[in-house]
Amino acid sequence: MTLSEQAAETLALQALAWLVANDDLRPVFMGASGASEADLRERAGEPEFLASVLDFLLMDDAWVIGFCDTVGEPYERPMQARAALPGGAQVHWT
């Protein structure tokens, strides 16, 4: 299933909210991304920033499962959303 960019951004915003609410994972995301608390607020509407949120989430299956279980989405949805955002096209080298 292909998601529209708007649907992908909505899912990424949900992922950002989930990350921010997670006291253990929020500092890991902020450290890995270099984002400040102000960035979380100010850049939440930027597709490129939302793509970085999904990139982070997709680094660990446990995070994907935790997020998807919380918001009631299928486990493959974050990957589909990432593909719909800037830089999400899969590169095929063959």
Rosetta constraint file for C-alpha pairs under 8 A:
AtomPair CA 1 CA 80 HARMONIC 7.27 0.50
AtomPair CA 2 CA 80 HARMONIC 6.42 0.50
AtomPair CA 2 CA 84 HARMONIC 7.49 0.50
AtomPair CA 3 CA 7 HARMONIC 6.01 0.50
AtomPair CA 3 CA 8 HARMONIC 6.12 0.50
AtomPair CA 3 CA 80 HARMONIC 6.45 0.50
AtomPair CA 3 CA 81 HARMONIC 6.12 0.50
AtomPair CA 3 CA 84 HARMONIC 6.20 0.50
AtomPair CA 4 CA 8 HARMONIC 6.15 0.50
AtomPair CA 4 CA 84 HARMONIC 6.37 0.50
AtomPair CA 5 CA 9 HARMONIC 6.07 0.50
AtomPair CA 5 CA 81 HARMONIC 7.62 0.50
AtomPair CA 5 CA 84 HARMONIC 5.31 0.50
AtomPair CA 5 CA 85 HARMONIC 5.99 0.50
AtomPair CA 6 CA 10 HARMONIC 6.22 0.50
AtomPair CA 7 CA 11 HARMONIC 6.28 0.50
AtomPair CA 7 CA 81 HARMONIC 7.39 0.50
AtomPair CA 8 CA 12 HARMONIC 6.12 0.50
AtomPair CA 8 CA 80 HARMONIC 7.70 0.50
AtomPair CA 8 CA 81 HARMONIC 4.26 0.50
AtomPair CA 8 CA 82 HARMONIC 6.89 0.50
AtomPair CA 8 CA 84 HARMONIC 6.18 0.50
AtomPair CA 8 CA 85 HARMONIC 6.76 0.50
AtomPair CA 9 CA 13 HARMONIC 6.08 0.50
AtomPair CA 9 CA 47 HARMONIC 6.63 0.50
AtomPair CA 9 CA 50 HARMONIC 6.63 0.50
AtomPair CA 9 CA 81 HARMONIC 7.43 0.50
AtomPair CA 9 CA 85 HARMONIC 7.49 0.50
AtomPair CA 10 CA 14 HARMONIC 6.35 0.50
AtomPair CA 11 CA 15 HARMONIC 6.24 0.50
AtomPair CA 11 CA 78 HARMONIC 7.32 0.50
AtomPair CA 11 CA 81 HARMONIC 6.94 0.50
AtomPair CA 12 CA 16 HARMONIC 6.11 0.50
AtomPair CA 12 CA 50 HARMONIC 5.51 0.50
AtomPair CA 12 CA 51 HARMONIC 7.22 0.50
AtomPair CA 12 CA 53 HARMONIC 6.65 0.50
AtomPair CA 12 CA 54 HARMONIC 6.20 0.50
AtomPair CA 12 CA 78 HARMONIC 7.70 0.50
AtomPair CA 12 CA 81 HARMONIC 7.38 0.50
AtomPair CA 13 CA 17 HARMONIC 6.19 0.50
AtomPair CA 13 CA 44 HARMONIC 7.01 0.50
AtomPair CA 13 CA 50 HARMONIC 6.85 0.50
AtomPair CA 14 CA 18 HARMONIC 6.14 0.50
AtomPair CA 14 CA 71 HARMONIC 7.81 0.50
AtomPair CA 15 CA 19 HARMONIC 6.12 0.50
AtomPair CA 15 CA 53 HARMONIC 7.07 0.50
AtomPair CA 15 CA 54 HARMONIC 7.19 0.50
AtomPair CA 15 CA 57 HARMONIC 7.71 0.50
AtomPair CA 15 CA 67 HARMONIC 6.78 0.50
AtomPair CA 16 CA 20 HARMONIC 6.11 0.50
AtomPair CA 16 CA 44 HARMONIC 7.95 0.50
AtomPair CA 16 CA 50 HARMONIC 7.67 0.50
AtomPair CA 16 CA 53 HARMONIC 6.33 0.50
AtomPair CA 17 CA 21 HARMONIC 6.16 0.50
AtomPair CA 18 CA 22 HARMONIC 6.30 0.50
AtomPair CA 18 CA 67 HARMONIC 6.73 0.50
AtomPair CA 19 CA 25 HARMONIC 6.24 0.50
AtomPair CA 19 CA 26 HARMONIC 5.33 0.50
AtomPair CA 19 CA 29 HARMONIC 7.64 0.50
AtomPair CA 20 CA 25 HARMONIC 7.84 0.50
AtomPair CA 20 CA 26 HARMONIC 5.27 0.50
AtomPair CA 21 CA 26 HARMONIC 7.30 0.50
AtomPair CA 22 CA 26 HARMONIC 5.69 0.50
AtomPair CA 23 CA 27 HARMONIC 7.29 0.50
AtomPair CA 24 CA 28 HARMONIC 7.33 0.50
AtomPair CA 25 CA 29 HARMONIC 6.26 0.50
AtomPair CA 26 CA 30 HARMONIC 6.16 0.50
AtomPair CA 27 CA 31 HARMONIC 5.93 0.50
AtomPair CA 28 CA 32 HARMONIC 6.01 0.50
AtomPair CA 29 CA 33 HARMONIC 5.89 0.50
AtomPair CA 29 CA 35 HARMONIC 7.91 0.50
AtomPair CA 29 CA 56 HARMONIC 6.98 0.50
AtomPair CA 30 CA 34 HARMONIC 5.42 0.50
AtomPair CA 30 CA 35 HARMONIC 4.97 0.50
AtomPair CA 30 CA 36 HARMONIC 6.43 0.50
AtomPair CA 31 CA 35 HARMONIC 7.12 0.50
AtomPair CA 33 CA 52 HARMONIC 7.71 0.50
AtomPair CA 35 CA 39 HARMONIC 5.53 0.50
AtomPair CA 35 CA 40 HARMONIC 6.71 0.50
AtomPair CA 36 CA 40 HARMONIC 6.44 0.50
AtomPair CA 37 CA 41 HARMONIC 6.67 0.50
AtomPair CA 38 CA 42 HARMONIC 5.97 0.50
AtomPair CA 39 CA 43 HARMONIC 5.35 0.50
AtomPair CA 39 CA 44 HARMONIC 7.62 0.50
AtomPair CA 40 CA 44 HARMONIC 5.84 0.50
AtomPair CA 43 CA 49 HARMONIC 6.29 0.50
AtomPair CA 44 CA 49 HARMONIC 6.68 0.50
AtomPair CA 44 CA 50 HARMONIC 6.54 0.50
AtomPair CA 45 CA 49 HARMONIC 7.76 0.50
AtomPair CA 45 CA 50 HARMONIC 7.46 0.50
AtomPair CA 46 CA 50 HARMONIC 6.28 0.50
AtomPair CA 47 CA 51 HARMONIC 6.06 0.50
AtomPair CA 47 CA 85 HARMONIC 6.39 0.50
AtomPair CA 47 CA 86 HARMONIC 6.73 0.50
AtomPair CA 48 CA 52 HARMONIC 6.47 0.50
AtomPair CA 48 CA 85 HARMONIC 7.27 0.50
AtomPair CA 48 CA 86 HARMONIC 6.06 0.50
AtomPair CA 49 CA 53 HARMONIC 6.49 0.50
AtomPair CA 50 CA 54 HARMONIC 6.49 0.50
AtomPair CA 51 CA 55 HARMONIC 6.10 0.50
AtomPair CA 51 CA 82 HARMONIC 6.05 0.50
AtomPair CA 51 CA 85 HARMONIC 5.99 0.50
AtomPair CA 51 CA 86 HARMONIC 6.88 0.50
AtomPair CA 51 CA 87 HARMONIC 7.85 0.50
AtomPair CA 51 CA 88 HARMONIC 7.81 0.50
AtomPair CA 52 CA 56 HARMONIC 6.13 0.50
AtomPair CA 53 CA 57 HARMONIC 6.24 0.50
AtomPair CA 54 CA 58 HARMONIC 5.98 0.50
AtomPair CA 54 CA 78 HARMONIC 6.57 0.50
AtomPair CA 54 CA 79 HARMONIC 7.77 0.50
AtomPair CA 54 CA 81 HARMONIC 7.91 0.50
AtomPair CA 54 CA 82 HARMONIC 6.07 0.50
AtomPair CA 55 CA 59 HARMONIC 6.63 0.50
AtomPair CA 55 CA 82 HARMONIC 7.25 0.50
AtomPair CA 57 CA 63 HARMONIC 5.96 0.50
AtomPair CA 57 CA 64 HARMONIC 6.08 0.50
AtomPair CA 58 CA 63 HARMONIC 7.34 0.50
AtomPair CA 58 CA 64 HARMONIC 6.21 0.50
AtomPair CA 58 CA 78 HARMONIC 7.30 0.50
AtomPair CA 58 CA 79 HARMONIC 7.23 0.50
AtomPair CA 59 CA 63 HARMONIC 7.88 0.50
AtomPair CA 60 CA 64 HARMONIC 6.55 0.50
AtomPair CA 61 CA 65 HARMONIC 6.10 0.50
AtomPair CA 62 CA 66 HARMONIC 6.01 0.50
AtomPair CA 63 CA 67 HARMONIC 6.03 0.50
AtomPair CA 64 CA 68 HARMONIC 5.96 0.50
AtomPair CA 64 CA 75 HARMONIC 6.59 0.50
AtomPair CA 64 CA 78 HARMONIC 7.43 0.50
AtomPair CA 65 CA 69 HARMONIC 5.86 0.50
AtomPair CA 65 CA 75 HARMONIC 6.29 0.50
AtomPair CA 66 CA 70 HARMONIC 6.18 0.50
AtomPair CA 67 CA 71 HARMONIC 6.32 0.50
AtomPair CA 68 CA 72 HARMONIC 5.51 0.50
AtomPair CA 68 CA 73 HARMONIC 4.84 0.50
AtomPair CA 68 CA 74 HARMONIC 6.22 0.50
AtomPair CA 68 CA 75 HARMONIC 5.86 0.50
AtomPair CA 69 CA 73 HARMONIC 6.70 0.50
AtomPair CA 73 CA 77 HARMONIC 6.53 0.50
AtomPair CA 76 CA 80 HARMONIC 6.42 0.50
AtomPair CA 77 CA 81 HARMONIC 6.03 0.50
AtomPair CA 78 CA 82 HARMONIC 6.06 0.50
AtomPair CA 79 CA 83 HARMONIC 6.28 0.50
AtomPair CA 80 CA 84 HARMONIC 6.62 0.50
AtomPair CA 81 CA 85 HARMONIC 6.71 0.50
AtomPair CA 82 CA 88 HARMONIC 5.49 0.50
AtomPair CA 83 CA 87 HARMONIC 7.57 0.50
AtomPair CA 83 CA 88 HARMONIC 4.01 0.50
AtomPair CA 83 CA 89 HARMONIC 5.50 0.50
AtomPair CA 83 CA 90 HARMONIC 7.35 0.50
AtomPair CA 84 CA 88 HARMONIC 6.10 0.50
AtomPair CA 84 CA 89 HARMONIC 7.56 0.50
